[in-house]
């Protein structure tokens, strides 16, 4: 929880946190109860990440999740949050075809309870889209560096901004998105010094996803933090618990109790 105490986190709150030289936290959530708990814990921004394609739906990449699925998760998470800012990741191809359909899809998420949307990448089209969305009343969180929806174009999971020239290019893109109205920027898989340089040059807060400690915020996938997703854990993720082991233990004990007849007990029947 940030030092600036508010009843409800807004996009303006995040800007004030940066101006005060403080940090804020961002964590993903995909269901009502998880969203409720991490909101109660003081997390400042709850992101309905398209990472749910892998962690919640079992797909191999984020390309496989669509707008209809993101709507379901957005509704569930929004119901569980009282204080945090709720941001929905716009899935692959949901905002790329044309401005009109992009505004419609993003607007649907706002209607369902999100306070903002996140879109990946940079192009003249994206800059124009950010401007149009902002003018429409839909706040936009931008995302540069490694952008998972562009996995195939980038040639795999590769660190971005490794040279001064590459860093300057990310900064140029970030400034254009900032000028268009983006209220914050995720920097993913960018070297720490590069992210620090970019952060210091921007007025909007930056959010590190494997971009070091000098950004204005940190974001992680909840399944990594909880130790729930066992398929893969990124280098930059920190595991704070072992939910996988906890679930296995509880399920095994329930299975044993059912099969040995100890569940239900007399106190658990009518």
C-alpha positions as semicolon CSV with decimal commas, in nm:
position;residue;x (nm);y (nm);z (nm)
1;X;0,000;0,000;0,000
2;X;0,133;0,343;-0,090
3;X;0,188;0,614;0,169
4;X;-0,080;0,836;0,017
5;X;-0,397;0,715;0,186
6;X;-0,714;0,729;-0,023
7;X;-1,051;0,559;-0,007
8;X;-1,041;0,496;-0,381
9;X;-0,737;0,480;-0,608
10;X;-0,776;0,671;-0,934
11;X;-0,545;0,755;-1,224
12;X;-0,478;1,087;-1,052
13;X;-0,375;0,904;-0,735
14;X;-0,101;0,723;-0,927
15;X;0,031;1,050;-1,070
16;X;0,042;1,200;-0,719
17;X;0,231;0,896;-0,589
18;X;0,498;0,946;-0,855
19;X;0,519;1,318;-0,782
20;X;0,568;1,237;-0,412
21;X;0,854;1,000;-0,497
22;X;0,667;0,701;-0,358
23;X;0,583;0,360;-0,507
24;X;0,261;0,175;-0,578
25;X;0,181;-0,193;-0,627
26;X;0,008;-0,376;-0,911
27;X;-0,106;-0,738;-0,899
28;X;-0,316;-0,945;-1,136
29;X;-0,642;-1,112;-1,036
30;X;-0,883;-1,324;-1,236
31;X;-1,166;-1,408;-0,995
32;X;-1,386;-1,247;-0,731
33;X;-1,229;-1,389;-0,415
34;X;-0,867;-1,331;-0,519
35;X;-0,949;-0,974;-0,620
36;X;-1,125;-0,918;-0,287
37;X;-0,830;-1,045;-0,085
38;X;-0,557;-0,854;-0,266
39;X;-0,769;-0,538;-0,251
40;X;-0,803;-0,587;0,125
41;X;-0,425;-0,636;0,143
42;X;-0,374;-0,285;0,009
43;X;-0,266;-0,351;-0,349
44;X;-0,316;-0,025;-0,539
45;X;-0,394;-0,151;-0,889
46;X;-0,564;-0,479;-0,977
47;X;-0,490;-0,589;-1,333
48;X;-0,707;-0,842;-1,513
49;X;-0,411;-0,955;-1,719
50;X;-0,436;-1,147;-2,043
51;X;-0,184;-1,374;-1,870
52;X;-0,499;-1,552;-1,754
53;X;-0,486;-1,723;-2,093
54;X;-0,210;-1,941;-1,950
55;X;-0,270;-1,937;-1,574
56;X;-0,650;-1,964;-1,569
57;X;-0,741;-2,115;-1,907
58;X;-0,442;-2,335;-1,986
59;X;-0,350;-2,185;-2,323
60;X;0,012;-2,161;-2,438
61;X;0,016;-1,787;-2,513
62;X;-0,191;-1,474;-2,455
63;X;-0,298;-1,484;-2,821
64;X;-0,566;-1,740;-2,743
65;X;-0,788;-1,537;-2,510
66;X;-1,064;-1,320;-2,655
67;X;-1,288;-1,029;-2,567
68;X;-1,579;-1,243;-2,447
69;X;-1,355;-1,429;-2,202
70;X;-1,199;-1,106;-2,074
71;X;-1,549;-0,970;-2,013
72;X;-1,630;-1,259;-1,779
73;X;-1,312;-1,214;-1,577
74;X;-1,351;-0,835;-1,568
75;X;-1,700;-0,863;-1,420
76;X;-1,584;-1,107;-1,155
77;X;-1,280;-0,905;-1,047
78;X;-1,461;-0,571;-1,047
79;X;-1,721;-0,709;-0,806
80;X;-1,447;-0,797;-0,558
81;X;-1,263;-0,464;-0,553
82;X;-1,355;-0,163;-0,340
83;X;-1,036;0,049;-0,317
84;X;-0,792;-0,042;-0,595
85;X;-0,792;0,083;-0,952
86;X;-0,917;-0,195;-1,181
87;X;-0,747;-0,225;-1,520
88;X;-0,835;-0,475;-1,793
89;X;-0,581;-0,602;-2,045
90;X;-0,727;-0,573;-2,392
91;X;-0,662;-0,906;-2,566
92;X;-0,494;-0,977;-2,898
93;X;-0,682;-0,833;-3,200
94;X;-0,941;-0,659;-2,980
95;X;-0,806;-0,312;-3,060
96;X;-0,592;-0,362;-3,372
97;X;-0,850;-0,378;-3,653
98;X;-0,991;-0,025;-3,644
99;X;-1,054;0,264;-3,405
100;X;-1,431;0,213;-3,396
101;X;-1,422;-0,153;-3,290
102;X;-1,138;-0,079;-3,047
103;X;-1,338;0,191;-2,869
104;X;-1,640;-0,040;-2,856
105;X;-1,440;-0,329;-2,707
106;X;-1,262;-0,109;-2,454
107;X;-1,588;0,060;-2,362
108;X;-1,745;-0,277;-2,287
109;X;-1,480;-0,339;-2,020
110;X;-1,553;-0,003;-1,858
111;X;-1,925;-0,083;-1,855
112;X;-1,846;-0,410;-1,677
113;X;-1,654;-0,241;-1,396
114;X;-1,298;-0,173;-1,515
115;X;-1,169;0,179;-1,453
116;X;-0,911;0,167;-1,733
117;X;-0,772;-0,057;-2,006
118;X;-0,419;-0,163;-2,098
119;X;-0,298;-0,185;-2,456
120;X;0,039;-0,305;-2,585
121;X;0,285;-0,171;-2,834
122;X;0,356;0,140;-3,034
123;X;0,259;0,263;-3,380
124;X;0,097;0,573;-3,525
125;X;-0,231;0,383;-3,504
126;X;-0,177;0,302;-3,135
127;X;-0,094;0,663;-3,051
128;X;-0,412;0,776;-3,226
129;X;-0,610;0,506;-3,047
130;X;-0,482;0,618;-2,707
131;X;-0,582;0,974;-2,793
132;X;-0,930;0,871;-2,907
133;X;-0,988;0,645;-2,607
134;X;-0,880;0,918;-2,367
135;X;-1,109;1,167;-2,541
136;X;-1,390;0,912;-2,508
137;X;-1,334;0,891;-2,132
138;X;-1,147;0,561;-2,124
139;X;-0,812;0,586;-1,939
140;X;-0,527;0,392;-2,102
141;X;-0,229;0,217;-1,947
142;X;0,037;0,176;-2,216
143;X;0,284;-0,114;-2,242
144;X;0,630;-0,106;-2,404
145;X;0,950;-0,307;-2,397
146;X;0,869;-0,674;-2,439
147;X;0,506;-0,694;-2,546
148;X;0,370;-1,052;-2,526
149;X;0,106;-0,998;-2,795
150;X;0,392;-0,924;-3,037
151;X;0,581;-1,239;-2,934
152;X;0,608;-1,374;-3,287
153;X;0,718;-1,040;-3,433
154;X;0,985;-0,996;-3,166
155;X;1,118;-1,347;-3,224
156;X;1,056;-1,480;-2,875
157;X;1,095;-1,368;-2,516
158;X;1,377;-1,116;-2,560
159;X;1,497;-0,830;-2,341
160;X;1,427;-0,491;-2,499
161;X;1,621;-0,165;-2,462
162;X;1,965;-0,323;-2,421
163;X;2,148;-0,045;-2,610
164;X;2,132;0,333;-2,572
165;X;1,973;0,359;-2,916
166;X;1,706;0,104;-2,825
167;X;1,642;0,280;-2,494
168;X;1,605;0,616;-2,667
169;X;1,355;0,460;-2,906
170;X;1,145;0,323;-2,619
171;X;1,157;0,667;-2,457
172;X;1,046;0,832;-2,781
173;X;0,753;0,593;-2,806
174;X;0,667;0,643;-2,439
175;X;0,664;1,020;-2,474
176;X;0,434;0,995;-2,775
177;X;0,193;0,773;-2,581
178;X;0,214;1,008;-2,283
179;X;0,133;1,302;-2,509
180;X;-0,163;1,108;-2,649
181;X;-0,306;1,070;-2,300
182;X;-0,177;0,743;-2,150
183;X;-0,190;0,772;-1,770
184;X;0,083;0,515;-1,700
185;X;0,329;0,285;-1,874
186;X;0,427;-0,077;-1,818
187;X;0,791;-0,149;-1,905
188;X;0,847;-0,522;-1,948
189;X;1,183;-0,701;-1,965
190;X;1,385;-0,381;-1,995
191;X;1,729;-0,347;-1,829
192;X;1,710;-0,169;-1,494
193;X;1,929;0,127;-1,596
194;X;1,732;0,177;-1,917
195;X;1,403;0,172;-1,726
196;X;1,543;0,419;-1,472
197;X;1,640;0,659;-1,752
198;X;1,296;0,634;-1,912
199;X;1,117;0,674;-1,578
200;X;1,306;0,992;-1,497
201;X;1,214;1,144;-1,833
202;X;0,840;1,077;-1,810
203;X;0,569;1,262;-1,623
204;X;0,343;0,956;-1,607
205;X;0,429;0,669;-1,369
206;X;0,612;0,365;-1,500
207;X;0,533;0,011;-1,388
208;X;0,811;-0,246;-1,386
209;X;0,743;-0,596;-1,513
210;X;1,097;-0,724;-1,497
211;X;1,235;-0,374;-1,552
212;X;1,414;-0,326;-1,221
213;X;1,353;-0,129;-0,903
214;X;1,366;0,229;-1,028
215;X;1,022;0,236;-1,188
216;X;0,736;0,399;-0,998
217;X;0,557;0,067;-0,943
218;X;0,598;-0,309;-0,969
219;X;0,358;-0,558;-1,126
220;X;0,355;-0,935;-1,093
221;X;0,118;-1,215;-1,185
222;X;-0,071;-1,329;-0,875
223;X;-0,012;-1,697;-0,951
224;X;0,365;-1,635;-0,939
225;X;0,339;-1,441;-0,613
226;X;0,121;-1,709;-0,453
227;X;0,328;-1,999;-0,585
228;X;0,027;-2,140;-0,766
229;X;0,139;-2,162;-1,130
230;X;0,406;-2,433;-1,154
231;X;0,460;-2,444;-1,531
232;X;0,701;-2,150;-1,545
233;X;0,818;-1,867;-1,319
234;X;0,998;-1,566;-1,473
235;X;1,337;-1,461;-1,337
236;X;1,191;-1,129;-1,219
237;X;0,903;-1,284;-1,021
238;X;0,925;-1,342;-0,646
239;X;0,735;-1,631;-0,487
240;X;0,580;-1,533;-0,152
241;X;0,395;-1,856;-0,086
242;X;0,346;-2,214;-0,200
243;X;-0,020;-2,232;-0,293
244;X;0,041;-2,532;-0,517
245;X;0,162;-2,737;-0,220
246;X;-0,125;-2,609;-0,005
247;X;-0,387;-2,706;-0,265
248;X;-0,230;-3,048;-0,316
249;X;-0,224;-3,111;0,059
250;X;-0,586;-3,005;0,113
251;X;-0,712;-3,205;-0,185
252;X;-0,523;-3,518;-0,076
253;X;-0,653;-3,495;0,280
254;X;-1,010;-3,450;0,155
255;X;-0,968;-3,748;-0,077
256;X;-0,839;-3,961;0,212
257;X;-1,117;-3,853;0,448
258;X;-1,385;-3,934;0,190
259;X;-1,240;-4,276;0,118
260;X;-1,179;-4,373;0,482
261;X;-1,526;-4,256;0,583
262;X;-1,421;-3,978;0,821
263;X;-1,591;-3,711;0,612
264;X;-1,856;-3,603;0,677
265;X;-1,855;-3,627;1,056
266;X;-2,165;-3,605;1,279
267;X;-2,112;-3,227;1,315
268;X;-2,115;-3,185;0,937
269;X;-2,454;-3,340;0,861
270;X;-2,816;-3,230;0,912
